Amino acid sequence: MDNIPPLMKKQYVKAREMIEKSEDIKIYSHIDCDGISSGAILSSILDRIGKSHEIEFINLNVLEDINLTHELTIFADLGSGQPIDKNANKHQKIIVLDHHPPLRNKDYWKKTKYEYLEINPLFYEIDGSFYICGGGLCYLLAKEFGYKDLSWIGVLAAIGDMQNSKTGQLEGLNKIILQDAIDENKIKIIKGDINLYGRKTRPLFAALSYFSDVTLPFTNNQVEAKAILDSLEIDRSNGRTLSQLTFKEKKRLFSKLNEMITLQVPAKYVKYVPQLLIGDSYEFIEEKDDSFLRDASEFSTAINACGRNNEEKVAMEILKGNRDEYLDLLNDISKDHRAKLAKSISKITNNKKIMQMKNLQYFDGDDISPNIVGTIAGMILSQCDWKKPIIGFSRSDKCNLKVSLRCSKLLIYDGIHFGKIIQEISKEVGGIGGGHAVACGAYIPLSKKEKFLNKFNARLEGLISS
């Protein structure tokens, strides 16, 4: 769906009225790129209309016990899948802007004694995994106030949330936000680019070696990546990047990658290989051409790094335009984050901690922070069986585990929604969870780990290709 449903538009009018009539406002948002982008958009709206407010970035496991002490509480990029109103009283107001599978139906507001508004695309049969994210929902609220210049943050949120992972393009309501960003002269699109991370800052051979959706000879092997480029007569001198390749060079590289992947995947995936390899890239026009903030994928990674290291304020201030004070901090956080990831990945792979089950694989994170275990799971996927999802466990506290799942984008085409599955199974074992088709997570009791794994493995029977 490329148009905002009429009832959804009415909800945004209502949300604006609720905000304008409130003086005591608190925002809760998630700690990933989408959540931080959501928070930055909402905070910018409130700044511009002169509303003082508090903002807090949190994980899902604390939502159920939140004490609502403000006149208006806004939940962004979270809240739909959690009982966030358990402690609400009749004098309070709640707005939820979330795109994850909801616990409540769209008529829930009729049953509450307090003013309650939940805007979720799933109420309108709009897939929240691919057609709009939390930041996009918050931008549509900004647009209701007339702040179309914030559209670029909505696009950043969508890229950080992998909303383009199915087709390589932004679709659905994301297209409206993208067009607003283009009209505001904030973004330009590079059509039909090769999907390699670090297109403007990484040497091409390094970017190629990080390809992980299907394990290939050059995956995690820069020597082999260089050999492939040399065989294709693609100049890689002076740290040449993907963005510097000519059209003919990109065409040769695509043909080679398409050939190599086609030989590795089951026949049912072959028709999807071009979509895995080719997609649109997005550049923020106001950023310097050689900056890691220029490319949307790299910018979103930097924002995500802040959230994973309890530095959400730095990321939010960057998004709100406060570069002089915070840009160096963002750079330092990103470097430290990469070092932490490399150290953790080395521990897991060197000690052979990846355990295999019939339909999934997993590792115990031990001393790994629960904030980064999902990122590590995604990066380790390239070193194990890409045909199965990988689950990472880490301690969230003495009694509970953080669970993070990642999988190859090719599994999207099997129609498996891992976010829905993890929500159901975590609930069955006394936990809480949710997320998207290819990236999701949960919190479960430590004592229920084996039960969780066995239930998950059984639920995937017949769905995962051998």
VOGU-3710 file (C-alpha; in Angstrom, 3 decimals, decimal comma):
1> mdnipplmkk> 0,000/0,000/0,000  1,457/3,362/-1,103  -1,200/5,626/0,447  -1,974/6,386/4,081  -5,351/4,824/4,955  -8,004/7,474/5,800  -8,531/6,174/9,348  -4,784/6,240/9,943  -4,730/9,890/8,808  -7,450/10,662/11,341
11> qyvkaremie> -5,338/9,028/14,033  -2,484/11,410/13,241  -4,817/14,378/13,584  -5,851/12,984/16,965  -2,217/12,461/17,990  -1,415/16,078/17,140  -4,362/17,277/19,239  -3,275/15,146/22,195  0,255/16,567/22,031  -0,885/20,168/21,645
21> ksedikiysh> -3,140/19,870/24,707  -0,428/18,314/26,907  2,279/20,038/28,937  3,900/17,130/30,803  5,287/14,742/28,167  7,564/11,686/28,327  8,896/9,741/25,324  10,082/6,128/25,516  11,861/4,765/22,460  13,972/1,752/21,509
31> idcdgissga> 17,791/1,699/21,510  18,404/0,723/17,873  18,714/3,028/14,852  14,973/2,990/14,214  14,189/3,746/17,842  16,757/6,524/18,179  15,561/8,046/14,901  11,990/7,862/16,218  13,022/9,628/19,408  14,932/12,305/17,520
41> ilssildrig> 11,920/13,069/15,310  9,513/13,271/18,249  11,917/15,393/20,291  12,379/17,743/17,316  8,605/18,145/16,977  8,229/19,001/20,663  11,183/21,402/20,556  9,677/23,268/17,622  6,239/23,665/19,201  7,753/24,721/22,517
51> ksheiefinl> 6,834/21,653/24,570  9,306/20,679/27,283  9,707/16,922/27,484  11,755/14,001/28,732  13,062/11,189/26,534  14,400/7,797/27,526  15,757/5,017/25,327  15,003/1,560/26,691  14,949/-2,159/25,969  11,745/-4,148/25,672
61> nvledinlth> 12,175/-6,116/28,887  11,498/-3,122/31,144  8,299/-1,944/29,463  5,808/-3,985/31,449  6,865/-2,472/34,764  7,069/1,183/33,728  5,295/3,571/36,077  3,468/6,170/34,020  3,831/9,446/35,902  3,383/11,992/33,102
71> eltifadlgs> 0,282/13,566/31,608  1,161/12,184/28,161  3,450/9,220/27,484  4,543/8,456/23,921  5,973/5,043/23,031  7,939/4,927/19,766  9,196/1,834/17,920  8,016/-0,281/20,838  4,935/-0,708/22,997  2,587/-2,559/20,655
81> gqpidknank> 3,827/-5,959/21,750  4,059/-5,155/25,464  1,502/-4,354/28,210  2,718/-0,773/28,524  -0,534/0,579/29,979  -0,696/-1,827/32,920  -0,012/0,993/35,383  -2,022/3,734/33,649  -4,705/5,712/35,474  -7,730/7,610/34,175
91> hqkiivldhh> -5,971/10,985/34,164  -3,223/9,918/31,755  -2,849/9,855/27,991  -0,880/7,333/25,923  0,247/7,369/22,293  1,912/4,294/20,736  3,703/4,619/17,385  4,935/1,125/16,599  5,176/-1,262/13,651  5,731/-4,565/15,471
101> pplrnkdywk> 3,018/-7,234/15,914  0,494/-5,837/18,443  -1,014/-7,450/21,527  -4,124/-5,265/21,313  -6,601/-4,704/18,483  -7,320/-1,343/16,869  -10,488/-0,869/18,931  -8,706/-1,284/22,255  -9,014/2,459/22,948  -12,783/2,048/23,358
111> ktkyeylein> -12,245/-0,073/26,492  -9,805/2,174/28,367  -10,646/4,684/31,088  -7,753/6,868/29,933  -7,061/8,467/26,558  -5,292/5,872/24,432  -4,138/6,027/20,804  -2,135/3,316/19,032  -0,982/3,811/15,457  0,270/0,540/13,987
121> plfyeidgsf> 0,372/-0,282/10,245  -0,652/-3,872/10,946  -4,111/-2,607/11,907  -4,454/-1,691/8,219  -2,830/-4,849/6,804  0,384/-2,929/6,062  3,475/-5,058/6,748  5,612/-3,339/9,364  8,690/-5,326/8,355  8,960/-3,806/4,884
131> yicggglcyl> 6,517/-0,937/4,342  7,026/1,402/7,307  9,072/1,430/10,517  8,890/3,267/13,837  10,824/6,248/12,525  8,517/6,395/9,524  5,445/6,450/11,749  6,990/9,252/13,807  7,837/11,187/10,640  4,212/11,014/9,484
141> lakefgykdl> 3,355/12,706/12,778  6,000/15,358/12,059  4,412/15,830/8,640  1,053/16,413/10,340  2,753/19,338/12,093  4,213/20,520/8,758  7,833/19,445/9,370  8,623/17,685/6,089  12,313/18,530/6,483  12,536/15,676/9,032
151> swigvlaaig> 11,722/13,140/6,297  15,386/12,206/5,838  15,459/10,800/9,390  12,468/8,624/8,492  14,441/7,237/5,548  17,484/6,646/7,758  15,279/4,747/10,213  13,914/2,554/7,401  17,407/1,648/6,177  18,603/0,967/9,724
161> dmqnsktgql> 15,564/-1,272/10,209  16,306/-3,188/6,976  12,959/-2,233/5,476  14,556/-2,590/2,025  15,818/-6,142/2,624  13,181/-7,923/0,550  13,461/-6,115/-2,786  16,431/-3,784/-2,340  14,104/-0,775/-2,443  11,927/1,208/-0,059
171> eglnkiilqd> 8,302/0,317/-0,636  4,827/1,015/0,694  4,485/4,023/2,990  8,272/4,300/2,991  7,993/5,560/-0,601  5,943/8,550/0,585  8,615/9,430/3,125  11,398/8,953/0,578  9,648/11,230/-1,907  9,261/13,899/0,771
181> aidenkikii> 12,999/13,678/1,460  13,745/14,033/-2,254  11,373/16,998/-2,546  13,108/18,611/0,450  16,472/18,112/-1,326  17,750/15,915/1,498  18,378/12,642/-0,350  19,460/11,316/-3,706  18,968/7,726/-4,894  21,641/5,625/-6,592
191> kgdinlygrk> 19,461/3,217/-8,562  20,379/-0,433/-9,005  23,581/-0,443/-6,953  25,315/-3,615/-5,763  24,349/-4,459/-2,179  27,709/-4,279/-0,431  28,131/-2,484/2,880  30,667/0,351/2,956  30,116/1,483/-0,610  31,787/4,864/0,006
201> trplfaalsy> 34,336/4,195/2,763  35,576/0,589/2,503  38,063/-0,649/-0,118  36,079/-2,779/-2,541  37,898/-6,003/-1,672  37,090/-5,479/2,022  33,423/-4,748/1,312  33,261/-7,869/-0,848  34,764/-10,068/1,876  31,970/-9,071/4,291
211> fsdvtlpftn> 29,235/-10,441/2,019  27,343/-12,832/4,302  23,892/-13,767/3,004  25,389/-16,793/1,247  28,823/-18,149/2,120  31,129/-17,787/-0,892  34,878/-18,443/-1,370  35,731/-14,794/-0,670  33,511/-14,483/2,426  35,835/-13,446/5,301
221> nqveakaild> 38,763/-13,862/2,905  40,230/-10,623/1,556  42,942/-12,451/-0,407  40,286/-14,342/-2,356  38,234/-11,142/-2,754  41,241/-9,411/-4,329  41,752/-12,363/-6,664  38,121/-12,198/-7,831  38,435/-8,483/-8,602  41,713/-9,024/-10,445
231> sleidrsngr> 40,144/-11,794/-12,538  37,405/-9,329/-13,520  40,002/-6,663/-14,409  38,533/-4,271/-11,843  41,086/-1,760/-10,649  41,358/-1,866/-6,838  44,322/0,476/-6,384  44,322/3,363/-3,878  41,580/1,808/-1,780  39,040/2,114/-4,555
241> tlsqltfkek> 35,451/1,756/-3,305  32,238/0,410/-4,794  30,963/3,956/-5,335  33,951/4,671/-7,604  33,328/1,792/-10,013  32,127/2,438/-13,532  28,841/1,013/-14,753  30,683/-1,607/-16,819  32,766/-2,677/-13,816  29,668/-3,033/-11,666
251> krlfsklnem> 28,015/-5,061/-14,396  30,966/-7,490/-14,511  31,000/-7,786/-10,729  27,250/-8,411/-10,582  27,453/-11,129/-13,255  30,217/-12,916/-11,370  28,441/-12,733/-8,018  25,164/-13,871/-9,565  26,926/-16,862/-11,107  28,690/-17,821/-7,858
261> itlqvpakyv> 25,595/-17,536/-5,663  23,376/-19,413/-8,125  25,726/-22,395/-7,835  25,467/-22,356/-4,042  21,745/-21,976/-3,328  18,819/-24,422/-3,618  16,956/-24,112/-6,908  13,955/-22,397/-5,299  16,115/-19,375/-4,407  17,775/-18,847/-7,802
271> kyvpqlligd> 15,118/-16,429/-9,075  15,669/-14,242/-6,014  19,453/-13,899/-6,346  19,336/-10,666/-8,398  17,173/-9,082/-5,682  19,744/-10,156/-3,103  22,532/-8,490/-5,057  21,002/-5,344/-6,509  19,180/-2,518/-4,767  18,937/1,223/-4,407
281> syefieekdd> 21,432/3,156/-2,293  20,615/6,448/-0,584  22,887/9,413/0,021  22,235/12,385/2,271  22,995/15,418/0,140  23,906/17,720/3,025  26,668/15,409/4,298  30,231/15,638/2,991  30,907/13,258/0,127  33,730/11,445/1,952
291> sflrdasefs> 31,903/11,250/5,304  30,592/7,984/6,752  27,340/9,903/7,264  26,835/10,363/3,527  25,608/6,811/2,844  22,401/5,798/4,615  23,624/2,294/5,491  26,825/3,536/7,099  25,054/6,383/8,902  22,494/3,943/10,310
301> tainacgrnn> 25,274/1,651/11,541  26,885/4,538/13,442  23,551/5,433/15,061  23,005/1,793/15,963  26,473/1,626/17,547  25,480/4,415/19,928  22,386/2,549/21,026  24,348/-0,636/21,606  26,797/1,235/23,836  24,359/3,270/25,950
311> eekvameilk> 25,183/6,478/24,041  21,759/7,173/22,568  21,977/10,865/23,448  25,014/11,307/21,189  23,139/9,738/18,282  19,997/11,769/18,924  21,917/15,035/19,051  23,643/14,184/15,765  20,239/13,574/14,169  18,937/16,855/15,571
321> gnrdeyldll> 21,818/18,679/13,894  24,217/19,248/16,803  27,351/18,149/14,954  30,086/20,390/16,417  29,888/18,899/19,888  28,950/15,316/19,065  30,470/14,242/15,725  33,877/13,313/17,159  32,129/11,362/19,918  30,086/9,476/17,315
331> ndiskdhrak> 33,270/8,562/15,469  34,956/7,319/18,650  31,914/5,277/19,685  31,806/3,642/16,244  35,488/2,664/16,431  35,144/1,233/19,936  32,013/-0,631/18,863  33,823/-2,291/15,949  36,636/-3,346/18,288  34,160/-4,908/20,742
341> laksiskitn> 32,435/-6,786/17,940  35,705/-8,144/16,553  36,829/-9,332/20,000  33,518/-11,052/20,724  33,318/-12,722/17,322  36,860/-14,026/17,731  35,968/-15,599/21,090  32,975/-17,412/19,663  34,532/-18,657/16,446  37,950/-19,571/17,884
351> nkkimqmknl> 36,356/-21,580/20,685  33,895/-23,254/18,307  30,874/-22,158/20,321  28,357/-22,384/17,474  26,055/-25,321/18,215  23,977/-27,022/15,526  20,386/-28,261/15,710  18,389/-29,597/12,783  16,624/-26,332/11,921  18,672/-23,691/13,713
361> qyfdgddisp> 22,091/-22,915/15,163  23,006/-20,989/18,297  25,807/-19,752/20,530  26,121/-18,739/24,165  27,360/-15,175/24,480  28,633/-15,611/28,050  30,181/-12,218/28,825  28,874/-10,503/25,657  26,654/-7,485/26,286  22,980/-8,175/25,499
371> nivgtiagmi> 22,992/-4,916/23,542  25,367/-6,280/20,886  24,569/-9,997/20,757  22,163/-9,474/17,840  24,773/-7,639/15,798  27,268/-10,412/16,493  24,736/-13,064/15,455  24,299/-11,325/12,109  28,043/-11,099/11,518  28,753/-14,699/12,552
381> lsqcdwkkpi> 26,141/-16,013/10,123  28,739/-15,780/7,355  30,878/-18,352/9,181  28,243/-21,037/9,602  25,229/-22,481/7,778  23,447/-19,588/6,040  20,413/-21,815/5,322  19,414/-21,803/8,992  18,742/-18,907/11,383  21,294/-18,271/14,096
391> igfsrsdkcn> 20,352/-17,437/17,680  22,641/-15,726/20,172  22,129/-15,882/23,937  23,512/-13,485/26,527  22,679/-12,730/30,155  20,379/-9,743/30,628  20,470/-10,242/34,406  20,986/-13,094/36,913  17,734/-14,849/36,041  17,050/-13,959/32,386
401> lkvslrcskl> 18,532/-14,347/28,939  18,509/-11,969/25,996  17,784/-13,891/22,790  18,689/-12,476/19,370  17,960/-14,101/16,004  19,333/-13,272/12,564  19,070/-15,057/9,212  19,947/-14,754/5,549  17,700/-12,414/3,589  16,938/-15,337/1,268
411> liydgihfgk> 14,802/-16,900/3,999  12,382/-13,985/3,572  11,217/-15,655/0,380  10,184/-18,791/2,300  7,509/-16,664/3,948  8,875/-17,305/7,448  8,307/-14,435/9,895  10,777/-15,145/12,679  9,538/-12,162/14,685  6,082/-13,697/15,049
421> iiqeiskevg> 7,530/-17,101/15,893  9,854/-15,742/18,568  6,996/-13,714/20,070  4,856/-16,840/20,384  7,537/-19,160/21,733  9,019/-16,683/24,202  5,516/-16,180/25,608  5,072/-19,958/25,890  8,172/-20,201/28,115  7,300/-17,195/30,263
431> giggghavac> 9,199/-14,523/28,363  8,533/-11,651/26,008  9,694/-11,071/22,440  9,005/-9,975/18,888  10,528/-8,226/15,908  10,833/-8,623/12,169  11,017/-11,440/9,645  14,829/-11,584/9,504  15,865/-9,897/12,766  14,132/-10,293/16,105
441> gayiplskke> 14,699/-10,937/19,774  13,280/-11,930/23,139  13,881/-12,072/26,864  13,302/-15,461/28,501  13,960/-17,034/31,915  17,441/-18,538/32,139  15,971/-21,883/33,206  13,847/-22,117/30,034  16,668/-21,942/27,479  16,542/-25,625/26,446
451> kflnkfnarl> 12,758/-25,605/26,290  12,883/-22,474/24,123  15,415/-24,040/21,727  13,480/-27,295/21,398  10,192/-25,504/20,771  11,803/-23,207/18,198  13,525/-26,092/16,419  10,246/-28,030/16,276  8,309/-24,994/15,002  10,687/-24,733/12,024
461> egliss> 10,303/-28,354/10,994  9,567/-28,524/7,272  10,195/-24,784/6,789  13,986/-24,742/6,571  15,781/-26,028/3,449  18,451/-28,646/3,966
//
